[in-house]
């Protein structure tokens, strides 16, 4: 659960792209496949000793190790969040030991999106945030929809600097009722408007 400041509003929460699981899943499948192949290729008896139970134990141990690896990686993915609010960007990571870092919107100077050709096809990439008072930039690595996150961040920064609530349209002074610009048929001064009174001597 993300803890927000008083009157702080959450805008967007992003996580790393699902493609981060590809190397882990591939490694687990390879490990289980190798163990299963060795179990099949190994003889059933060695020096009169039956190895059937031992081979089964090795395969089960490999499956348990693969399941544990996938579970740990999923927990790391689930608890690594990039939260954008109307005041800051909060980066949280860690399952047992939680680490949280925040960047105030008034310190954000620029953002950049880094995507390879394949990453663009899957809507994955990095968002680099340059902020005042920091050496280098903060990189939100391999997140889902980095362009959308960057656009929302820039919109939130602009709203924060102008004092507008996030998502509110810019307001201006409305034109008087029945107003039309000069040269348009039917244009005239609003009701009650007349030339200024002349002063004596003018």
C-alpha positions in Angstrom: 0.0 0.0 0.0 1.4 3.4 -1.0 1.4 6.1 1.6 0.5 9.5 0.3 0.9 12.9 1.8 -2.0 14.9 3.0 -4.1 16.1 0.1 -1.8 14.3 -2.3 -3.5 12.7 -5.3 -2.3 9.6 -7.1 -2.2 10.0 -10.9 -0.6 6.9 -12.2 1.2 3.7 -11.0 3.5 1.8 -13.3 5.5 -1.4 -13.0 8.2 -3.0 -15.0 7.2 -4.6 -18.3 6.3 -8.3 -18.3 9.2 -8.9 -20.7 11.5 -9.0 -17.6 10.2 -12.5 -16.9 11.4 -13.9 -20.3 15.0 -14.6 -19.2 13.8 -16.0 -15.8 11.2 -18.3 -17.4 13.7 -19.4 -20.1 16.3 -20.2 -17.5 13.9 -22.2 -15.4 12.6 -24.2 -18.3 16.2 -24.9 -19.4 17.2 -26.1 -16.0 14.1 -28.4 -15.7 14.7 -29.7 -19.2 18.3 -30.5 -18.5 17.5 -32.3 -15.2 14.7 -34.2 -16.9 17.0 -35.2 -19.7 19.7 -36.4 -17.4 17.1 -38.4 -15.4 15.9 -40.1 -18.6 19.4 -40.8 -19.9 20.7 -42.0 -16.6 20.5 -45.8 -16.0 17.9 -47.2 -13.7 20.3 -49.4 -11.9 24.0 -48.9 -10.9 25.9 -51.7 -9.3 22.6 -53.3 -8.4 21.2 -50.1 -6.8 17.9 -48.8 -8.1 18.1 -45.1 -9.1 14.4 -44.5 -9.9 13.7 -42.7 -6.6 16.9 -40.6 -6.9 16.1 -39.5 -10.4 12.5 -38.6 -9.4 13.9 -36.6 -6.4 16.3 -34.7 -8.7 13.5 -33.7 -11.1 11.2 -32.7 -8.2 14.0 -30.6 -6.7 14.5 -28.9 -10.0 10.8 -28.1 -10.3 10.8 -26.7 -6.7 13.8 -24.6 -7.5 12.2 -23.2 -10.7 9.0 -22.4 -8.8 10.9 -20.6 -6.0 12.9 -18.6 -8.5 9.7 -17.5 -10.4 8.0 -16.6 -7.1 10.8 -14.5 -5.9 11.0 -12.7 -9.3 7.3 -12.1 -9.3 7.4 -10.6 -5.8 10.2 -8.3 -6.8 8.2 -7.2 -9.8 5.0 -6.7 -7.8 6.7 -4.6 -5.1 8.7 -2.4 -7.5 6.5 0.5 -8.3 6.8 3.9 -10.0 4.1 6.1 -8.6 3.3 9.5 -10.1 1.3 11.9 -7.9 0.3 15.6 -8.3 3.4 16.4 -6.1 6.2 13.9 -6.8 7.4 10.8 -8.4 7.9 7.9 -5.9 10.1 4.9 -6.7 9.5 1.9 -4.3 11.4 -1.4 -4.3 12.0 -4.3 -2.0 9.9 -7.1 -0.6 11.2 -7.6 3.0 13.4 -4.5 3.2 11.5 -1.6 1.6 13.4 1.2 -0.1 11.5 4.4 -1.2 12.9 7.4 -3.1 10.9 10.4 -4.3 11.5 13.3 -6.7 9.5 16.5 -6.2 7.8 17.8 -9.3 9.2 21.3 -8.8 12.7 19.8 -9.2 12.0 17.9 -12.4 13.8 19.7 -15.3 13.4 17.3 -18.2 12.4 13.7 -19.1 13.6 11.4 -21.9 12.2 8.1 -23.2 14.7 5.4 -24.3 13.2 2.5 -26.4 14.7 0.0 -28.8 12.8 -1.1 -31.9 11.6 -4.3 -30.2 10.7 -2.4 -27.0 8.5 0.0 -29.0 6.6 -2.9 -30.4 5.9 -4.2 -26.9 5.4 -0.7 -25.3 8.4 -1.1 -23.0 11.3 1.2 -22.3 13.2 3.5 -19.9 12.2 6.9 -18.6 15.0 9.2 -17.6 14.2 12.0 -15.2 16.6 14.9 -14.9 16.0 16.9 -11.6 17.7 19.8 -9.9 20.1 19.0 -7.1 21.0 15.5 -8.4 24.1 14.1 -10.1 22.9 12.4 -13.2 19.4 11.3 -13.8 16.9 8.9 -12.3 16.1 6.0 -14.6 12.8 4.1 -14.4 14.1 1.0 -16.1 12.0 -1.2 -18.5 8.6 0.1 -17.5 5.3 -0.5 -19.3 4.1 2.4 -21.6 7.1 4.7 -20.9 5.8 7.3 -23.3 2.5 7.6 -21.5 4.2 7.8 -18.1 6.5 10.6 -19.5 3.5 12.5 -20.9 1.6 12.3 -17.6 4.7 13.4 -15.7 5.2 16.5 -17.9 1.5 17.4 -17.6 1.7 17.0 -13.8 4.9 19.2 -13.7 3.2 21.9 -15.7 0.0 21.8 -13.6 2.1 21.9 -10.4 4.1 25.0 -11.6 1.0 26.9 -12.7 -1.0 26.0 -9.6 -3.7 24.2 -11.5 -5.1 20.9 -10.4 -4.0 18.0 -12.5 -6.3 17.4 -15.5 -8.0 20.9 -15.2 -8.3 22.9 -18.3 -6.7 26.3 -18.4 -9.2 29.0 -17.5 -9.5 32.5 -18.9 -11.8 35.4 -18.8 -15.0 34.6 -20.8 -16.0 36.9 -23.5 -19.1 39.1 -22.9 -22.4 37.6 -23.9 -23.4 38.4 -27.6 -19.8 39.5 -28.3 -18.6 39.4 -31.8 -15.3 40.7 -33.2 -15.2 43.9 -35.2 -16.2 43.5 -38.9 -18.7 40.8 -38.1 -22.4 41.6 -39.0 -24.4 42.5 -36.0 -21.4 43.5 -33.9 -21.9 46.3 -31.4 -20.9 47.2 -27.9 -22.5 45.3 -25.1 -25.8 46.7 -23.6 -25.3 49.7 -21.4 -22.0 50.6 -23.0 -21.7 54.2 -24.4 -19.1 56.8 -25.1 -17.4 58.3 -22.1 -18.7 61.6 -20.8 -16.9 64.7 -22.0 -15.2 66.8 -19.4 -15.5 70.5 -19.3 -12.7 72.1 -21.3 -12.0 68.9 -23.4 
